[in-house]
Amino acid sequence: MAEPSTFDTKQRLKSILGGSAGNLVEWYDWYAYAAFTLYFAPHFFPKGDQTTQLLNTAAVFAVGFLMRPIGGWLMGVYADKYGRKAGLTLSVSLMCAGSLLIAVTPGYESIGWAAPALLVFARLIQGLSIGGEYGASATYLSEMAGRKNRGFFSSFQYVTLISGQLIALTVLLILQASMSEAALESWGWRIPFFIGGALAVIVFWLRRGLAETQSFHNAKAEGRKSGALALLREHPGEFCLVMALTAGGTLAFYAYSIYLQKFLVNTSGFDRETASEINAAALFVFMCIQPLAGAVSDRIGRKPLMVSFGVLGVICTYPIFTTLATVQSPFTAFALMLGALVIVTGYTSINAVVKAELFPAHIRTLGVALPYALANAIFGGTAEYVALWFKGRGFEQGFYCYVTAMIGISLVVYLRMRDTRNHSKILED
């Protein structure tokens, strides 16, 4: 059955909802691992001190992160060949499998080294999934949104990313309030992974009913093929551009959000509960302003938002961190963290659509996914390690300088590149 060449508002909204809901579940599952590490670490590794167990689970988390470029490559080619809908369905299926495997795997005392081996395997699957999800969902949302509202609708990718993180945190708080510490450590930590698996099954059926984008149908009719060699041969400039514009943005996002929660405890001196509350409140507001910034980009262009992030990031990053290091008021800490997140919104709200608009349809998913995943693994995934490395050597300000410098490099790229809203390679309305 032929797909329609245009979609009415109801069809577009249904498609955006389906793509976004799956993205939320993917990121919930991804962050649930980090949120519940303290509880399941002793089950998968030999008895020892807690630090060793946490280091082991952190290493497994890193392995999943390093799988993201491979997932971006394999899943990008798959979605370019078989359709965005097929890529979205496969990615959520892999995430479901990984979550359920963690939920049902016996502990080390029952099956020995098979327990951590299965945990590693589950995270490899989830790493492939999350690496492919970004490119597939960014491409699908951007192509399905329509020319006039492309920035607005594609911004929901980060809305759902933050939603997944907040929901994982909420599940943790609910279980901590309703279960004893002993029950959580014994079996309660498996609950969030069962929840993630069940939600992924629901999204699987939701995504199977999505409409395919017209961009994919037009590209398939042309008969051109996607692949890593073709991407590097035909679009080397765009490949490097995506890596360069991502580097500062993804580093800033991880520095201002994921690492900042630990910073508030280790450097500012807040207790863990207060730091978590500050982090959750700031992230909630940050989530809500993504569509507003995306809508602004539909009116004035993508470039002004990215340049504003670059300029403000270079000017404000060092002062924000140095002030946070000595702050005592939770409200002031919240305001400073929110200020940093408002700045990075100039990148996060539109990064998906900017990348999608750089590539022709036949290779778009791969073009979005692979260079992003590489830059994310190199700069985003190492942000916390680099920050702690500087702190361990007594020069914590070195991290502030590092973040500022990387934002500065991306700013140069933003200033030199064309505005993708006005030169988009997404040709369909």
C-alpha positions in Angstrom: 0.0 0.0 0.0 1.4 3.4 -1.0 2.2 5.9 1.7 0.6 9.3 1.3 2.8 12.1 0.1 1.6 14.5 2.8 0.4 14.0 6.3 -2.3 16.0 8.1 -1.8 17.4 11.6 -3.3 14.4 13.4 -1.1 11.9 11.5 2.0 14.0 12.3 1.2 14.3 16.0 0.6 10.5 16.2 3.9 9.9 14.6 5.7 12.4 16.8 4.1 10.8 19.9 5.2 7.3 18.8 8.8 8.3 18.1 9.1 10.3 21.3 7.5 7.7 23.5 10.0 5.1 22.4 12.8 7.5 23.0 11.6 8.1 26.6 11.6 4.4 27.3 15.0 3.9 25.8 16.5 6.6 28.0 14.6 5.4 31.1 16.2 2.0 30.6 19.6 3.5 30.0 19.5 5.7 33.2 17.9 3.0 35.4 21.2 1.2 35.3 23.0 4.2 36.8 20.3 5.0 39.3 20.2 1.5 40.8 23.9 0.6 40.7 24.3 0.8 44.5 21.8 -1.9 44.9 22.7 -4.5 42.3 26.5 -4.1 42.2 27.0 -6.7 45.0 24.9 -9.3 43.1 27.0 -9.4 40.0 30.6 -9.2 41.3 32.5 -11.2 44.0 32.2 -10.0 47.5 34.6 -7.1 48.2 34.5 -3.5 49.2 31.8 -1.3 47.8 34.2 0.9 45.8 35.5 -2.1 43.9 32.0 -3.3 43.1 31.0 0.2 41.9 34.1 0.5 39.8 33.2 -2.8 38.2 29.6 -1.7 37.4 30.9 1.6 36.2 33.3 -0.2 33.8 30.3 -2.2 32.4 28.4 1.1 32.0 31.4 2.5 30.0 31.4 -0.6 27.8 27.8 0.2 26.9 28.7 3.8 26.2 31.5 2.7 23.8 29.1 0.5 21.9 27.1 3.5 20.9 29.2 4.3 17.8 28.8 0.7 16.6 25.1 1.0 17.2 25.0 4.3 15.4 26.8 2.7 12.4 24.9 -0.6 12.2 21.4 0.8 13.1 22.0 3.9 10.9 22.6 1.7 7.8 19.6 -0.5 8.8 17.2 2.5 9.1 18.5 4.0 5.8 17.9 0.6 4.1 14.7 -0.6 5.6 13.1 2.5 6.9 13.0 4.8 9.9 10.1 2.9 11.3 12.0 -0.4 11.1 15.0 1.2 12.8 12.9 2.6 15.7 11.2 -0.8 16.2 14.5 -2.7 16.2 16.2 -0.2 18.7 13.4 -0.5 21.2 13.3 -4.3 20.9 17.1 -4.4 21.7 16.6 -2.2 24.7 13.7 -4.4 25.9 15.9 -7.5 25.6 18.7 -5.9 27.6 16.5 -4.7 30.4 14.8 -8.0 30.8 18.1 -9.8 30.8 19.4 -7.7 33.7 16.1 -8.2 35.5 16.2 -12.0 35.4 19.9 -12.8 35.6 20.8 -14.7 38.8 23.6 -13.3 41.1 27.2 -14.2 41.2 26.7 -16.6 44.2 24.3 -18.7 42.0 26.0 -18.8 38.6 29.5 -17.4 39.2 31.2 -15.4 36.5 28.3 -16.0 34.2 26.5 -13.3 36.1 28.8 -10.4 35.3 29.2 -11.8 31.8 25.5 -11.7 31.2 25.4 -8.1 32.6 28.1 -7.1 30.2 26.2 -8.7 27.3 23.0 -6.9 28.4 24.8 -3.6 28.4 26.3 -4.3 24.9 22.8 -4.8 23.6 21.6 -1.6 25.3 24.6 0.3 23.9 23.8 -0.8 20.4 20.2 0.2 21.0 20.8 3.6 22.3 23.4 4.3 19.6 20.9 3.5 16.9 18.0 5.2 18.7 19.4 8.7 18.4 19.9 8.6 14.7 16.6 6.9 13.9 14.5 9.1 16.2 16.3 12.4 15.2 15.8 11.5 11.5 12.2 10.3 12.0 11.1 13.3 14.0 12.8 15.8 11.7 11.3 14.2 8.5 7.8 13.8 9.9 7.5 17.2 11.6 7.0 19.3 8.4 9.0 22.3 7.3 7.3 24.9 9.4 7.5 23.1 12.8 10.6 21.0 12.3 12.6 22.6 15.1 9.7 22.5 17.5 8.9 18.8 17.0 12.4 17.6 16.8 13.2 19.2 20.2 11.0 16.6 21.8 14.0 14.2 21.5 15.7 16.0 24.4 12.4 16.3 26.2 12.0 12.6 26.3 15.7 12.1 27.0 15.4 14.1 30.2 12.0 12.6 30.9 13.5 9.1 30.9 16.2 10.3 33.4 13.6 11.9 35.7 11.3 8.9 35.6 14.2 6.5 36.5 15.0 8.9 39.4 11.3 8.9 40.4 11.1 5.1 40.4 14.2 5.0 42.7 12.6 7.5 45.1 9.3 5.6 45.2 11.0 2.3 45.9 13.2 3.8 48.5 10.1 5.2 50.3 8.0 2.0 50.0 10.6 -0.7 50.5 13.1 -1.5 53.2 16.8 -1.2 52.4 17.2 -5.0 52.7 14.4 -5.7 50.3 15.7 -3.3 47.7 19.2 -4.8 47.9 17.8 -8.4 47.8 15.3 -8.2 44.9 13.7 -4.7 44.7 16.4 -3.4 42.3 15.0 -5.8 39.7 11.7 -3.9 39.5 12.8 -0.9 37.4 14.3 -3.3 34.8 11.0 -5.2 34.6 9.2 -1.9 34.3 11.5 -0.8 31.5 11.0 -4.1 29.6 7.2 -3.9 29.9 7.2 -0.3 28.7 9.4 -1.3 25.8 6.9 -4.0 24.7 4.1 -1.4 24.7 6.2 1.0 22.6 7.2 -1.8 20.2 3.6 -2.3 19.2 3.0 1.5 19.1 6.0 1.9 16.7 4.9 -0.9 14.5 1.8 1.2 13.7 3.7 4.3 12.8 3.6 5.7 9.3 6.9 5.8 7.3 8.3 9.1 6.3 7.9 10.4 2.7 11.6 11.2 2.7 12.5 7.5 3.1 10.1 6.5 0.3 11.6 9.0 -2.1 15.1 8.0 -1.2 14.3 4.3 -1.7 12.9 5.1 -5.1 16.2 6.6 -6.1 18.0 3.4 -5.3 21.1 5.0 -3.6 22.7 3.0 -0.8 23.9 3.9 2.7 27.1 2.8 4.3 30.1 4.1 6.3 32.4 4.2 3.2 29.8 6.1 1.2 29.3 8.5 4.1 33.0 9.3 4.4 33.5 9.4 0.6 30.4 11.5 -0.3 30.0 13.7 2.8 33.3 14.0 4.7 32.6 17.7 5.4 29.3 17.1 6.9 30.7 14.1 8.9 33.4 16.3 10.5 30.9 19.2 10.9 28.6 17.0 13.0 31.5 15.8 15.2 32.7 19.4 15.7 29.3 21.0 16.5 28.5 18.1 18.8 31.8 18.1 20.8 31.2 21.3 22.8 27.4 20.7 23.1 27.5 17.2 24.4 30.4 18.0 26.8 28.5 20.9 28.2 25.3 18.9 28.6 27.1 16.1 30.5 29.0 18.7 32.6 26.0 20.8 33.4 23.7 17.8 34.2 25.1 14.4 34.9 28.4 15.5 36.5 27.0 18.5 38.2 25.0 16.4 40.6 28.2 14.8 41.9 29.9 18.2 41.8 27.3 19.6 44.2 28.2 16.8 46.7 32.0 16.4 46.2 32.9 20.1 45.8 30.0 22.3 47.0 29.4 20.2 50.1 25.7 19.5 49.7 24.3 16.2 51.0 23.2 13.6 48.4 19.5 14.1 48.9 19.7 17.9 48.5 21.9 17.6 45.4 19.4 15.1 43.9 16.6 17.5 44.5 18.4 20.5 43.0 19.4 18.3 40.0 15.8 17.0 39.4 14.2 20.5 39.7 16.7 22.1 37.3 16.3 19.2 34.8 12.5 19.5 34.9 12.6 23.2 33.9 15.3 22.4 31.3 13.0 19.7 29.8 10.1 22.1 29.6 12.0 24.8 27.7 13.2 22.6 24.9 10.1 23.0 22.7 10.1 26.7 23.2 13.7 27.0 21.9 12.9 24.6 19.1 9.9 26.8 18.1 12.1 29.9 18.2 14.5 28.2 15.7 11.6 27.7 13.3 11.2 31.5 13.3 14.7 32.9 13.4 16.8 30.0 12.3 19.0 27.4 14.0 22.3 29.3 13.8 21.4 32.1 16.2 20.6 29.6 18.9 23.8 27.6 18.5 25.9 30.8 18.4 24.1 32.1 21.6 25.0 28.8 23.3 28.6 29.1 22.1 29.1 32.7 23.2 27.3 32.4 26.6 29.0 29.0 27.2 32.5 30.5 26.7 31.7 33.5 28.9 29.8 31.9 31.7 31.0 28.3 32.2 34.0 29.2 34.4 32.1 31.7 36.6 29.2 29.3 37.1 31.5 26.5 38.2 33.7 28.6 40.5 30.6 30.2 42.1 29.0 26.8 42.6 32.1 25.5 44.2 31.5 27.8 47.2 27.8 28.2 47.2 25.8 27.2 50.4 22.2 28.1 49.4 20.3 25.3 47.6 18.2 27.9 45.8 21.4 29.7 44.6 22.8 26.3 43.4 19.5 25.6 41.6 19.6 29.0 39.9 23.2 28.5 38.8 22.5 25.0 37.5 19.4 26.1 35.7 21.3 29.1 34.2 23.9 26.6 32.8 21.1 24.4 31.4 19.3 27.4 29.8 22.6 28.2 28.0 23.1 24.7 26.7 19.4 24.7 25.4 20.7 26.6 22.4 22.4 23.3 21.4 20.2 20.5 22.9 16.9 21.8 21.6 17.9 21.8 17.9 20.9 19.5 17.6 18.8 16.7 16.2 17.2 18.7 13.4 20.5 20.5 12.5 22.2 17.2 11.9 19.2 15.7 10.0 19.1 18.8 7.7 22.8 18.3 6.7 22.3 15.0 4.9 20.3 13.7 1.9 17.6 11.1 2.8 19.3 8.0 1.5 22.2 8.3 4.1 20.6 10.6 6.6 20.1 8.3 9.6 23.7 7.1 9.4 25.0 10.6 8.8 23.2 11.8 12.0 24.0 8.7 14.1 27.6 7.8 13.5 29.6 11.1 13.9 27.3 12.1 16.8 27.9 8.8 18.6 31.7 9.1 18.1 31.7 12.7 19.4 29.4 11.7 22.3 31.7 8.8 23.3 34.8 10.9 23.1 33.6 14.0 24.8 30.3 13.3 26.6 31.1 9.9 27.9 34.5 11.0 29.3 33.3 14.2 30.9 33.0 12.8 34.4 36.3 11.0 34.2 38.1 14.1 33.0 36.5 16.2 35.7 37.5 13.8 38.5 41.0 13.5 37.0 41.5 17.3 37.3 40.0 17.2 40.9 42.3 14.4 41.9 45.3 16.4 40.9 44.2 19.5 42.9 43.4 21.6 39.8 39.6 21.3 39.5 39.5 24.6 37.6 41.2 22.7 34.7 37.9 21.1 33.9 36.1 24.4 33.7 38.8 25.6 31.3 38.4 22.3 29.3 34.7 22.7 28.9 35.1 26.4 28.0 37.7 25.6 25.3 35.6 22.8 23.7 32.5 25.1 23.6 34.8 27.7 22.0 35.8 25.3 19.3 32.2 24.5 18.5 31.4 28.2 18.5 33.9 28.7 15.7 32.0 26.0 13.8 28.6 27.5 14.5 29.8 30.9 13.2 31.2 29.5 10.0 28.4 27.0 9.0 25.3 27.9 7.0 22.0 28.0 8.8 20.5 24.6 8.1 16.9 25.9 8.3 17.5 27.9 5.1 19.7 25.2 3.4 18.0 22.0 4.6 18.4 18.8 2.6 15.1 17.6 3.9 13.2 18.4 0.8 9.7 17.3 1.7 7.2 19.6 3.5 
